Amino acid sequence: MEASEQFHVPEIKLVRAIHDSPTILERFSHGKEKYIAYIRAALLKHLQKDNVIYHGFAGHFFLADISHVLKVRIIADLDRRIEIVMKRDNVTAEKAQHILKKDDEERRKWSLYLYGMDPWDVRLYDLVLHIDKLSVNDAVEMITNAVNQPAFIKTDASQRMIDNLTMAAQIEAELVNEFPSINVTVVDKRVIVNVKGPIDETKEITGKIGDVVNNMIRGATLQVNVIPYVMDAKF
């Protein structure tokens, strides 16, 4: 909702962006990347404050390298999931299984297209809990114990990393509408931007990006790398 208000995008488009796999048109227009950049910027603002619980999809991709973030996946057997969906949506077991199969496949395609990772890959998580074998209280206790381990205590270095990540996300969100392929890295006051565009427009592109960066980080050192378009047109 915050991303919707800040960037003037209907909430339903953001919901679909983070759930549905990209269509051919979206792959060509970078439409989904644009909406996800807005969600990422809004989410990271909250996570930057620390002591936050985020329940949802995609957070582990945004925070893969932040050491003090505990990433947990909770799974259940298919029969249990079908039962839950039947009660939630008031549908038959067959319909519930179809919904789950479609959702799982959409999320898998989404993850593979945008991040090149399968969401079932256990390397994405610090802890995987099978809820059918554990009670809710068991799961809560295990998560609480894990997050209190020394490995997940925030340090100055890890806080700087999330601060830099948050600022990079804000810059990307401000520029992604005009430069859909933009990728921003921030290291304190050094900003590195990789963007696709015509090489002969490097000066103009750098100027536009510089205006946004300077408004957000005073005294920033900016490096813009314009990567030429590669067109493979067949008629």
C-alpha positions in Angstrom: 0.0 0.0 0.0 2.9 2.4 0.8 4.5 1.6 -2.6 1.2 2.1 -4.3 0.8 5.6 -2.7 4.4 6.7 -3.1 4.8 5.8 -6.7 1.1 6.2 -7.8 0.6 2.7 -9.0 -2.7 0.7 -8.4 -2.2 -1.8 -5.6 -3.5 -4.7 -7.7 -0.7 -4.2 -10.2 1.9 -4.5 -7.4 0.2 -7.6 -6.0 0.2 -9.3 -9.4 3.8 -8.2 -10.0 5.0 -10.1 -6.9 2.8 -13.1 -7.5 2.3 -13.9 -11.2 5.1 -15.0 -13.5 6.0 -12.4 -16.2 4.1 -12.5 -19.5 5.9 -12.1 -22.9 4.9 -8.4 -23.0 6.2 -7.8 -19.5 9.5 -9.4 -20.3 9.9 -7.1 -23.3 8.7 -3.9 -21.4 10.3 -4.7 -18.0 6.9 -3.9 -16.5 7.2 -6.4 -13.7 10.7 -5.3 -12.7 9.4 -1.7 -12.4 6.7 -2.7 -10.0 9.0 -4.9 -7.9 11.4 -2.0 -7.6 8.6 0.0 -6.0 7.8 -2.8 -3.6 11.4 -3.4 -2.7 12.0 0.3 -1.9 9.0 0.4 0.4 9.8 -2.8 2.2 13.5 -2.0 2.7 12.6 1.2 4.4 10.9 -0.8 7.1 13.5 -3.5 7.4 16.2 -0.8 7.7 14.8 0.0 11.2 15.6 -3.5 12.5 13.5 -5.7 14.9 11.0 -6.4 12.1 9.1 -9.5 11.1 8.2 -9.7 7.4 5.8 -12.5 6.3 5.5 -12.7 2.6 7.1 -13.6 -0.7 10.4 -12.2 -2.1 11.9 -10.8 1.0 14.7 -13.4 1.0 15.7 -12.2 -2.5 16.0 -8.6 -1.4 18.0 -9.4 1.7 20.2 -12.3 0.6 23.5 -10.8 1.7 22.4 -9.1 5.0 23.9 -11.3 7.8 21.6 -10.2 10.7 18.4 -11.2 8.8 17.1 -14.6 9.7 15.4 -16.1 6.6 12.8 -18.8 7.4 10.7 -21.0 5.1 7.8 -22.9 6.5 6.4 -25.8 4.5 3.5 -28.3 4.9 2.4 -31.5 3.2 0.1 -31.0 0.2 -2.9 -32.6 2.0 -2.6 -30.0 4.8 -2.3 -27.2 2.3 -5.4 -28.4 0.3 -7.4 -28.6 3.5 -6.5 -25.0 4.4 -7.3 -23.6 0.9 -10.7 -25.5 0.9 -11.7 -23.8 4.2 -10.3 -20.4 3.2 -11.8 -20.2 -0.3 -14.8 -22.6 0.2 -13.8 -24.8 -2.7 -13.6 -28.5 -3.4 -10.4 -30.5 -2.8 -9.8 -30.7 -6.6 -10.1 -27.0 -7.0 -7.9 -26.3 -4.0 -5.2 -28.6 -5.5 -5.4 -26.8 -8.8 -5.0 -23.4 -7.1 -2.0 -24.6 -5.1 -0.3 -26.1 -8.2 -0.9 -22.9 -10.2 0.4 -20.7 -7.3 3.5 -22.8 -6.8 4.3 -22.8 -10.5 3.8 -19.0 -10.9 6.1 -18.3 -8.0 8.7 -20.7 -9.3 8.7 -19.0 -12.8 8.7 -15.6 -11.1 11.8 -16.5 -9.1 13.7 -18.1 -11.9 13.0 -15.2 -14.3 13.9 -12.4 -12.0 16.6 -13.9 -9.8 17.6 -17.1 -11.5 16.8 -19.1 -8.3 14.2 -21.7 -7.5 12.2 -20.7 -4.3 12.5 -24.3 -3.2 16.3 -24.1 -3.1 17.1 -24.5 0.6 20.3 -22.4 0.2 18.0 -19.3 0.2 17.0 -19.9 3.8 18.7 -20.2 7.2 16.0 -22.3 8.6 13.3 -24.6 7.0 10.5 -25.9 9.2 8.1 -28.6 8.3 5.0 -27.5 10.1 3.2 -30.8 10.0 5.8 -32.4 12.2 6.0 -29.4 14.5 3.3 -27.5 16.5 3.0 -23.8 16.1 4.6 -23.3 19.5 7.5 -25.6 18.5 8.1 -23.5 15.4 7.9 -20.2 17.3 10.4 -21.5 19.9 12.9 -22.7 17.2 12.7 -19.4 15.3 13.1 -17.4 18.5 16.1 -19.4 19.5 17.7 -19.1 16.1 17.2 -15.3 15.8 18.9 -14.8 19.2 22.0 -16.6 18.1 25.2 -14.5 17.7 25.2 -15.0 14.0 22.1 -12.9 13.7 23.0 -10.0 15.9 23.2 -6.8 14.0 26.7 -5.3 13.6 27.8 -1.9 12.4 28.9 -3.5 9.1 25.6 -5.3 8.5 23.6 -2.2 9.3 25.7 -0.2 6.8 24.9 -2.9 4.2 21.2 -2.6 4.7 21.4 1.2 4.7 23.3 1.1 1.4 20.8 -1.4 0.0 17.9 0.7 1.0 19.3 3.8 -0.6 20.1 1.9 -3.8 16.5 0.7 -3.9 15.2 4.2 -3.4 17.3 5.5 -6.3 16.3 2.6 -8.6 12.6 3.2 -7.8 12.9 6.9 -8.7 14.6 6.1 -12.0 13.2 2.7 -13.1 10.2 4.2 -15.0 12.6 6.0 -17.4 15.4 3.4 -17.2 13.7 0.0 -16.8 17.0 -1.9 -16.9 18.7 0.2 -14.2 20.8 -1.4 -11.5 22.2 0.7 -8.7 24.8 -0.1 -6.1 25.5 2.2 -3.2 28.6 2.1 -0.9 28.2 4.9 1.5 28.4 8.0 -0.7 29.7 6.2 -3.8 26.9 5.4 -6.3 27.5 3.0 -9.2 24.8 2.8 -11.8 24.6 0.3 -14.7 21.9 1.1 -17.3 21.1 0.1 -20.9 20.9 2.9 -23.4 22.3 4.5 -26.5 26.0 5.2 -26.1 25.7 8.5 -27.9 23.3 9.6 -25.2 25.7 8.8 -22.3 26.0 12.5 -21.3 22.2 13.1 -21.2 21.6 9.8 -19.3 24.3 10.6 -16.8 22.9 14.1 -16.2 19.4 12.8 -15.5 20.6 10.1 -13.1 23.0 12.6 -11.4 20.1 15.0 -10.7 18.2 12.2 -8.8 21.2 10.9 -7.0 22.4 14.4 -5.8 18.9 15.1 -4.5 19.0 11.9 -2.4 22.7 11.8 -1.3 24.5 15.1 -0.9 28.1 15.0 -2.0 27.7 11.6 -3.7 30.3 10.3 -6.1 28.5 9.0 -9.2 29.7 6.4 -11.7 27.3 5.7 -14.6 28.0 2.8 -16.9 25.8 2.9 -20.1 25.5 -0.5 -21.6 24.6 -0.4 -25.3 21.4 -2.1 -26.4 21.8 -5.4 -28.3 18.9 -5.9 -30.7 18.2 -9.2 -32.4 15.4 -8.5 -34.8 14.2 -11.1 -37.2 11.6 -10.3 -39.9 
